[in-house]
Amino acid sequence: MLHERLIDALGADAVKTAPEDLAVYAFDAYTTGRLPSAVVLPRSTNDVSAVVRIARAYDEPIVPRGAGTGLCGGAVPACGGIVISFTRMNRLLEFDPVRRRARVQPGLVNLELSKQIASSGLFYAPDPSSQKVSTIGGNVATNAGGPHCLSYGTTVNHVLGLEIVDERGDVFQTSIDDTGYDLTSALVGSEGTLGIVTAVWVRLLRQPESTRVWLATFPDVEAASDAVSAIVANGIVPTALEMMDRTAARAVEAAFHAGYPTDCGAVLLIENAGYEDDMQACESALAAIARERGATSWRAARSQNERDALWAGRKGAAGAMGRISPNYYLQDVCVRRSTLPKALHAVEEIARTYRLTVANVFHAGDGNLHPMLCYDKRDPSQVQAVIESGNEILRAAIALGGTVSGEHGIGFEKREAMTAVYSTDDLAAMARVRDVFDPQRVLNPEKIFPSGSACPEVRPQSA
Ligand SMILES: Cc1cc2nc3c(=O)[nH]c(=O)nc-3n(C[C@H](O)[C@H](O)[C@H](O)COP(=O)(O)OP(=O)(O)OC[C@H]3O[C@@H](n4cnc5c(N)ncnc54)[C@H](O)[C@@H]3O)c2cc1C
């Protein structure tokens, strides 16, 4: 029996089989999949290898899971199978402050890493807004971004190497120092379809000498978007450049009382970090550009507390949506910065057509839009309106030369949309890479690639 084999290998406390326990692992922050056959909570890489071997013997697909904060159905068991939850593999394994690197287990929560090494003056830069709960393993698998990725880069720029358990249960290691193929970069962002991450070597950065945060208000999102383009076009890349529209700012302010203005059309949250001596000149240049582009006010955060409050509001924006509607759907698309005004205009039109309230809080510096479509899921007509408007936003982004995902990944949600941006040949090339790592497609099946192969077909041929 599958359950007995798993219990023999990992111990009874590390294997969940009761339906009420399994239900907890059937969903992520986007959707719900099937009930898995079992959930395992390994403590070591050897445990993970053992689980993979048992899964293969029982023809069970394998779904790695971090904190389940993913927004595209990546961690849901689309075909059932065995969910490997990494909550118990959550330790900082090695820390080398001199070489500014650390080795961590995949279940370590993103923010915990920076907290644990804070006294050394170092930090881990990728900061998805979910960083209080999402895991380094999940961040690696989705190549997570975040507000500060504008200047620091996304997760892939901070991963130095990986330990991977492959689809046979064998362990291999990669490093960006390897000659030959750069497998580390190929594995980052592969959403659990090429291998299971069991350890990560991360790059750490020195905390900046000085950090400043400013707020600029604008009459509308178009003017704020123009300012974003102009800032970067002038050769200034702040550490973060985030935008909120009026609806979002009001919800955030009501929830956090952080000091966000609520009487403007859009607000830009701008952060720069670096040497203290450079800050005044930087502020003058940024404020001048903002004013030229129609800013109605410019304000500097005066203290660390004020900066922290503004960031808490920004990073908690999704939660604040509860102030304006029972449910929201968060779309994730990316366009060129110069087309941001057009993209935002399209979002507004689409929401108006479907009579939905939309709140925009997003990584403006990256052109990464996150329209939040507010609705009540008890009303089927609103659910339908959200589905259709979400798809229309996707099409509008593609029409502007954008992508179907800025940072949340493809997962289950957007796999059909892949055909809108990639040709059959492109997808076939990606599928060949997948087949090298996982020829039987047992690792996180039904993700990334458009449907067309039913679940039974992803089972091993020998089954
Ligand atoms: C409020 C909120 C704000 C968010 N803000 C951001 C943001 O700013 N930027 C951003 O990029 N994302 C954001 N997200 C999305 C989400 O938090 C990220 O995608 C995050 O990286 C997922 O991490 P997780 O630990 O929750 O992974 P999960 O959701 O559990 O899994 C995500 C994917 O990773 C795979 N996976 C997990 N662990 C492993 C492993 N050890 N080995 C192989 N594959 C694995 C899963 O199979 C799945 O495909 C946000 C989500 C929420 C709810």
The ligand as an SDF file (V2000), in Angstrom:
LIG
                    3D

 53 58  0  0  0  0  0  0  0  0999 V2000
   -0.6470   38.6300   -1.2070 C   0  0  0  0  0  0  0  0  0  0  0  0
    0.3020   38.0440   -2.2190 C   0  0  0  0  0  0  0  0  0  0  0  0
    1.3180   38.8390   -2.7350 C   0  0  0  0  0  0  0  0  0  0  0  0
    2.2070   38.3140   -3.6840 C   0  0  0  0  0  0  0  0  0  0  0  0
    3.2060   39.1070   -4.1620 N   0  0  0  0  0  0  0  0  0  0  0  0
    4.0820   38.6100   -5.0540 C   0  0  0  0  0  0  0  0  0  0  0  0
    5.1470   39.4240   -5.5600 C   0  0  0  0  0  0  0  0  0  0  0  0
    5.3150   40.5940   -5.2000 O   0  0  0  0  0  0  0  0  0  0  0  0
    5.9880   38.8530   -6.4550 N   0  0  0  0  0  0  0  0  0  0  0  0
    5.8500   37.5570   -6.8750 C   0  0  0  0  0  0  0  0  0  0  0  0
    6.6470   37.0940   -7.6930 O   0  0  0  0  0  0  0  0  0  0  0  0
    4.8590   36.7740   -6.4100 N   0  0  0  0  0  0  0  0  0  0  0  0
    3.9770   37.2510   -5.5180 C   0  0  0  0  0  0  0  0  0  0  0  0
    2.9670   36.4660   -5.0440 N   0  0  0  0  0  0  0  0  0  0  0  0
    2.8300   35.0830   -5.5490 C   0  0  0  0  0  0  0  0  0  0  0  0
    3.5660   34.0090   -4.6790 C   0  0  0  0  0  0  0  0  0  0  0  0
    3.7210   34.4550   -3.3560 O   0  0  0  0  0  0  0  0  0  0  0  0
    4.9240   33.6550   -5.3000 C   0  0  0  0  0  0  0  0  0  0  0  0
    4.7110   33.0040   -6.5380 O   0  0  0  0  0  0  0  0  0  0  0  0
    5.8000   32.7800   -4.4070 C   0  0  0  0  0  0  0  0  0  0  0  0
    7.0660   32.6260   -5.0110 O   0  0  0  0  0  0  0  0  0  0  0  0
    5.2060   31.4040   -4.1220 C   0  0  0  0  0  0  0  0  0  0  0  0
    5.9120   30.8280   -3.0330 O   0  0  0  0  0  0  0  0  0  0  0  0
    5.2620   29.6650   -2.1550 P   0  0  0  0  0  0  0  0  0  0  0  0
    6.2710   29.2220   -1.1630 O   0  0  0  0  0  0  0  0  0  0  0  0
    3.9610   30.0700   -1.6180 O   0  0  0  0  0  0  0  0  0  0  0  0
    5.0890   28.5310   -3.2620 O   0  0  0  0  0  0  0  0  0  0  0  0
    3.8070   27.6680   -3.6680 P   0  0  0  0  0  0  0  0  0  0  0  0
    2.6590   28.5400   -3.9820 O   0  0  0  0  0  0  0  0  0  0  0  0
    3.6130   26.5950   -2.6650 O   0  0  0  0  0  0  0  0  0  0  0  0
    4.3450   27.0040   -5.0130 O   0  0  0  0  0  0  0  0  0  0  0  0
    4.5950   27.7990   -6.1450 C   0  0  0  0  0  0  0  0  0  0  0  0
    5.2130   26.9200   -7.2460 C   0  0  0  0  0  0  0  0  0  0  0  0
    6.5030   26.4950   -6.8280 O   0  0  0  0  0  0  0  0  0  0  0  0
    6.5900   25.0640   -6.8500 C   0  0  0  0  0  0  0  0  0  0  0  0
    7.4510   24.6950   -5.7260 N   0  0  0  0  0  0  0  0  0  0  0  0
    7.3160   25.0510   -4.4250 C   0  0  0  0  0  0  0  0  0  0  0  0
    8.3370   24.5480   -3.7020 N   0  0  0  0  0  0  0  0  0  0  0  0
    9.1290   23.8630   -4.5640 C   0  0  0  0  0  0  0  0  0  0  0  0
   10.3340   23.1060   -4.4260 C   0  0  0  0  0  0  0  0  0  0  0  0
   10.9510   22.9650   -3.2490 N   0  0  0  0  0  0  0  0  0  0  0  0
   10.8630   22.5230   -5.5300 N   0  0  0  0  0  0  0  0  0  0  0  0
   10.2580   22.6680   -6.7470 C   0  0  0  0  0  0  0  0  0  0  0  0
    9.1200   23.3580   -6.9330 N   0  0  0  0  0  0  0  0  0  0  0  0
    8.5720   23.9590   -5.8570 C   0  0  0  0  0  0  0  0  0  0  0  0
    5.1540   24.5750   -6.7420 C   0  0  0  0  0  0  0  0  0  0  0  0
    4.9960   23.2870   -7.2790 O   0  0  0  0  0  0  0  0  0  0  0  0
    4.4240   25.6440   -7.5320 C   0  0  0  0  0  0  0  0  0  0  0  0
    4.5190   25.3650   -8.9110 O   0  0  0  0  0  0  0  0  0  0  0  0
    2.0610   36.9630   -4.1120 C   0  0  0  0  0  0  0  0  0  0  0  0
    1.0460   36.1720   -3.5680 C   0  0  0  0  0  0  0  0  0  0  0  0
    0.1740   36.6970   -2.6410 C   0  0  0  0  0  0  0  0  0  0  0  0
   -0.9060   35.8190   -2.0750 C   0  0  0  0  0  0  0  0  0  0  0  0
  1  2  1  0
  2  3  1  0
  2 52  2  0
  3  4  2  0
  4  5  1  0
  4 50  1  0
  5  6  2  0
  6  7  1  0
  6 13  1  0
  7  8  2  0
  7  9  1  0
  9 10  1  0
 10 11  2  0
 10 12  1  0
 12 13  2  0
 13 14  1  0
 14 15  1  0
 14 50  1  0
 15 16  1  0
 16 17  1  0
 16 18  1  0
 18 19  1  0
 18 20  1  0
 20 21  1  0
 20 22  1  0
 22 23  1  0
 23 24  1  0
 24 25  2  0
 24 26  1  0
 24 27  1  0
 27 28  1  0
 28 29  2  0
 28 30  1  0
 28 31  1  0
 31 32  1  0
 32 33  1  0
 33 34  1  0
 33 48  1  0
 34 35  1  0
 35 36  1  0
 35 46  1  0
 36 37  1  0
 36 45  1  0
 37 38  2  0
 38 39  1  0
 39 40  1  0
 39 45  2  0
 40 41  1  0
 40 42  2  0
 42 43  1  0
 43 44  2  0
 44 45  1  0
 46 47  1  0
 46 48  1  0
 48 49  1  0
 50 51  2  0
 51 52  1  0
 52 53  1  0
M  END
$$$$
